Amino acid sequence: MVRVTTTNRRGVLRAGAGLVAGGALAAGCGAGRTDPTTTPHSPSSSPSAARAAGHSAASARTAPAPRAYPGQPAQITHGPRTRPQVALTFHGQGDPAIAHSLLDTAEKHGSRLTVLAVGTWLDEHPDVARRILDGGHDLGNHTQRHVSVNQMAEADARKEITDCADRLKRLTGSIGTWFRPSRSPTASPLVARLARDAGYPHVLSYDVDSLDYTRPGAAAVTRKVLAEVRNGSVVSMHFGYPDTVAALPDVLHELDRRALRAVTTTELLS
């Protein structure tokens, strides 16, 4: 039986609810899901973005470059089934305070996450890139504006990928270790090719979808993940949702009980 603690749910949900009240939540990437249009931001369009321009690669921990994993498919859904490790991957968007809470929780458990960041989110909150890397987590590309990249014309899709890669490079010295398409669990052949052209040998998909973006409640998120996770799983979760904040401690506790380590995707595949 999945253990969802009252303390975790009350305390973190109370904090999370305050964080998102009156604000836009992160967009889910389920197939066919729609949400409000994301307004593009340029580096000069806000004070925080302007501060980002002042960050040099030397001033932050440099992210590792993408690498090829021989024997792995072009679109990776899971790692080796022979090792007791899993990767918890997060779509990076939404209130940064929730992101910090999730990162802190993972680190207190000795776990590491993989964050696929939206470019406009990095423009608005440039310090988050360094926070992710300094915590020992993976950081990657989730397109610039979190639009339906598979449905776009080639030039537009390329720009979505390369604009986010440029943000990551400016903030961290690297285009990030992974690419995940927005609004779809897998990339179309065109988008997969464009990602390779941009420097990402693999597209990172997943085999477990927490469905946290549907806001089903923390207990439902926890049950969904723990019912499906196994050796080598790549789990899809999101920043920006209080349910996820409340669920994560119980997910990590149960993974520990099953002797499954939550590691970065890089470690999962290495």
C-alpha positions in Angstrom: 0.0 0.0 0.0 1.3 3.4 -0.9 2.0 5.6 2.2 0.9 9.2 1.8 1.8 11.0 5.0 -0.6 13.5 6.5 2.3 15.8 7.5 3.7 15.9 4.0 0.3 16.5 2.4 -0.9 19.2 4.7 2.4 21.1 5.1 3.5 21.0 1.5 0.1 21.4 -0.1 -0.5 24.4 2.1 2.8 26.0 0.9 2.2 24.9 -2.7 -1.3 26.3 -2.8 0.0 29.6 -1.7 2.8 29.6 -4.3 0.5 29.0 -7.3 -2.5 31.1 -6.1 -3.3 33.7 -8.7 -0.5 32.5 -11.1 -0.2 30.4 -14.2 0.6 26.7 -13.7 3.1 24.7 -15.8 1.7 23.2 -18.9 1.4 19.4 -19.2 2.9 17.5 -22.1 0.2 14.9 -22.5 -0.8 14.2 -26.1 -3.6 16.4 -27.2 -3.5 18.5 -24.0 -4.2 22.2 -24.5 -3.5 25.2 -22.3 -3.1 28.9 -22.6 -0.7 30.3 -25.1 2.8 31.0 -23.7 3.9 34.5 -24.3 7.4 34.6 -25.7 10.0 36.6 -23.8 13.2 38.0 -25.2 16.3 38.4 -23.0 15.8 42.1 -22.9 12.1 42.1 -22.1 12.3 41.8 -18.3 14.7 42.8 -15.5 15.4 39.2 -14.6 16.1 38.3 -18.2 18.4 41.3 -18.4 20.3 39.9 -15.4 20.6 36.6 -17.2 22.5 38.3 -20.0 25.1 39.2 -17.3 25.7 35.6 -16.4 28.7 34.1 -18.1 29.4 30.4 -18.6 32.4 30.8 -16.2 30.2 32.2 -13.4 28.0 29.1 -13.2 28.7 25.4 -13.0 29.0 24.3 -16.6 26.5 21.7 -17.7 27.9 18.5 -19.4 27.3 18.4 -23.2 24.9 15.9 -24.7 26.4 12.6 -25.5 25.5 9.5 -27.5 24.7 6.3 -25.7 25.6 3.3 -27.9 22.9 0.6 -27.9 20.2 3.1 -26.9 17.5 4.1 -29.5 17.2 7.6 -30.9 14.2 8.1 -28.6 14.9 6.8 -25.1 12.0 5.7 -23.0 13.8 3.9 -20.2 17.2 2.8 -19.0 18.6 -0.7 -18.3 16.1 -3.0 -16.6 19.0 -4.8 -14.8 19.9 -2.1 -12.3 17.8 -0.8 -9.4 17.7 2.8 -10.6 15.1 5.2 -11.9 15.1 8.7 -13.4 12.5 11.2 -12.2 12.3 13.8 -15.0 10.5 17.2 -14.6 9.2 19.6 -17.2 10.7 22.9 -16.2 8.1 25.6 -16.1 5.9 27.4 -13.5 6.5 29.1 -10.2 10.2 28.8 -9.4 9.5 28.5 -5.7 7.8 25.1 -6.3 10.9 24.1 -8.4 13.1 25.0 -5.5 10.9 23.0 -3.1 11.1 19.9 -5.3 14.9 20.2 -5.7 15.3 20.6 -2.0 13.2 17.6 -1.2 15.1 15.4 -3.7 18.5 16.5 -2.3 17.4 15.8 1.3 16.6 12.2 0.2 20.0 11.9 -1.5 18.2 11.8 -4.9 18.9 13.7 -8.1 16.4 14.8 -10.8 16.4 15.6 -14.5 14.9 18.9 -15.5 13.9 19.7 -19.1 13.5 23.5 -19.0 11.3 25.7 -21.2 13.3 28.6 -22.7 10.9 31.4 -21.7 11.0 30.1 -18.1 14.8 30.4 -18.2 14.5 33.9 -19.5 12.2 34.9 -16.6 14.1 32.9 -13.9 17.8 32.6 -15.0 19.1 31.7 -11.5 17.1 28.4 -11.7 19.6 27.0 -14.2 22.4 27.4 -11.8 20.4 26.1 -8.9 19.6 22.9 -10.8 23.2 22.2 -11.8 24.7 23.1 -8.4 22.3 20.5 -6.9 23.9 17.8 -9.1 20.8 17.4 -11.3 20.6 17.1 -15.1 19.4 20.1 -17.1 18.0 19.9 -20.6 16.0 21.5 -23.4 12.1 21.4 -23.5 11.8 23.9 -26.4 11.6 27.7 -26.1 7.9 28.3 -25.7 6.3 24.9 -24.9 4.2 24.8 -28.0 3.2 21.7 -30.1 6.6 21.4 -31.7 5.7 18.3 -33.7 2.9 20.2 -35.5 5.2 23.1 -36.6 6.8 23.8 -39.9 10.5 22.8 -40.1 11.9 26.3 -39.7 9.7 27.1 -36.7 10.4 23.8 -35.0 14.1 24.3 -35.5 13.9 27.7 -33.9 12.0 26.3 -30.9 14.8 23.8 -30.3 17.8 26.1 -31.0 16.4 29.1 -29.1 16.1 27.1 -25.9 19.6 25.6 -26.6 20.9 29.1 -26.9 19.4 30.1 -23.5 21.0 27.1 -21.9 24.4 27.7 -23.5 24.3 31.4 -22.4 23.5 30.4 -18.8 25.5 27.3 -18.3 28.1 27.0 -21.1 26.3 24.0 -22.6 23.1 23.3 -24.6 22.1 20.8 -21.8 22.3 17.1 -21.7 18.9 16.2 -23.1 16.1 17.3 -25.4 12.4 16.5 -24.8 9.7 17.7 -27.2 6.9 19.8 -25.9 3.3 18.8 -25.9 4.1 15.2 -26.9 5.9 12.3 -25.2 7.8 11.5 -28.4 9.3 13.5 -31.2 8.2 13.3 -34.8 10.9 12.1 -37.3 11.4 15.7 -38.3 11.8 17.0 -34.8 14.1 14.1 -33.9 16.3 15.1 -36.9 16.2 18.8 -35.9 17.2 17.9 -32.4 20.2 15.8 -33.7 21.2 18.7 -35.9 21.1 21.0 -32.8 23.5 18.6 -31.0 21.2 16.2 -29.1 21.9 12.6 -30.2 18.8 11.3 -28.4 15.3 12.4 -27.6 14.4 11.7 -24.0 10.9 10.3 -23.6 9.5 8.2 -20.7 7.7 5.0 -19.8 5.8 6.3 -16.7 3.6 9.3 -16.9 2.6 10.6 -13.4 -0.3 12.7 -14.9 0.4 15.3 -12.3 -0.5 18.1 -14.7 -4.2 16.9 -14.6 -4.2 17.9 -10.9 -5.6 14.6 -9.6 -4.3 15.1 -6.0 -1.1 14.1 -4.4 -2.2 10.5 -3.4 -3.2 9.8 -7.1 0.1 11.0 -8.4 1.9 8.8 -5.9 -0.2 5.8 -6.7 0.2 6.3 -10.5 4.0 6.5 -10.3 4.5 3.6 -7.9 2.1 1.3 -9.7 4.2 1.5 -12.9 7.8 2.3 -11.9 10.4 -0.4 -12.1 14.1 -0.9 -12.8 15.3 1.6 -15.4 12.0 3.6 -15.6 12.0 7.2 -16.7 9.1 9.0 -15.0 7.5 12.2 -16.3 6.6 14.8 -13.7 6.2 18.6 -13.7 7.3 21.7 -11.8 4.5 24.1 -11.0 1.9 21.8 -9.4 1.4 21.5 -5.6 0.2 17.9 -6.0 3.7 17.0 -7.2 5.4 18.8 -4.3 3.2 16.9 -1.9 3.6 13.6 -3.6 7.4 13.6 -4.0 8.4 12.7 -0.4 6.2 9.6 -0.5 7.4 8.6 -3.9 11.0 8.8 -2.7 10.2 7.0 0.5 8.6 4.1 -1.4 11.4 4.0 -3.9 13.9 3.7 -1.0 11.8 0.9 0.5 12.0 -0.9 -2.8 15.7 -0.3 -3.0 15.3 1.8 -6.2 17.6 4.8 -6.4 16.4 8.0 -8.0 19.3 9.2 -10.2 19.9 11.6 -13.1 19.1 10.3 -16.5 22.8 10.6 -17.3 23.6 8.2 -14.4 20.8 5.9 -15.3 22.2 5.4 -18.8 25.9 5.4 -17.9 
